[in-house]
Amino acid sequence: MSPLNKKKLEILRKKLDLLDNDILDLIKKRSNLVNNVLKLKAKKYNPATKKHEIFVEKKLPPHSK
């Protein structure tokens, strides 16, 4: 490979690395937003206690055969 092609390849690899870092940062930001949405959705208003409570799904009994 010629020195010119090596230099071009090095530049392209650096650009790819920068782009990969940007993608990872966006994925992290999105993941944090999703976690915040899930936390909010887990809170349900309980009229008996007149409070918002963390929703925990009740386990269903095992199915009989």
GIQUIBEL-V650869 format. One record per backbone hydrogen bond with DSSP energy under -1.0 kcal/mol. CO is the residue of the C=O (numbers start at 1). NH is the residue of the N-H. If there is no record, write none. Layout:
BEGIN
co=CO nh=NH
co=CO nh=NH
END
This chain:
BEGIN
co=2 nh=6
co=3 nh=7
co=4 nh=8
co=5 nh=9
co=6 nh=10
co=7 nh=11
co=8 nh=12
co=9 nh=13
co=10 nh=14
co=11 nh=15
co=12 nh=16
co=13 nh=17
co=14 nh=18
co=15 nh=19
co=16 nh=20
co=17 nh=21
co=18 nh=22
co=19 nh=23
co=20 nh=24
co=21 nh=25
co=22 nh=26
co=23 nh=27
co=24 nh=28
co=25 nh=29
co=26 nh=30
co=27 nh=31
co=28 nh=32
co=29 nh=33
co=30 nh=34
co=31 nh=35
co=32 nh=36
co=33 nh=37
co=34 nh=38
co=35 nh=39
co=36 nh=40
co=37 nh=41
co=38 nh=42
co=42 nh=55
co=44 nh=53
co=46 nh=50
co=46 nh=51
co=51 nh=46
co=53 nh=44
END
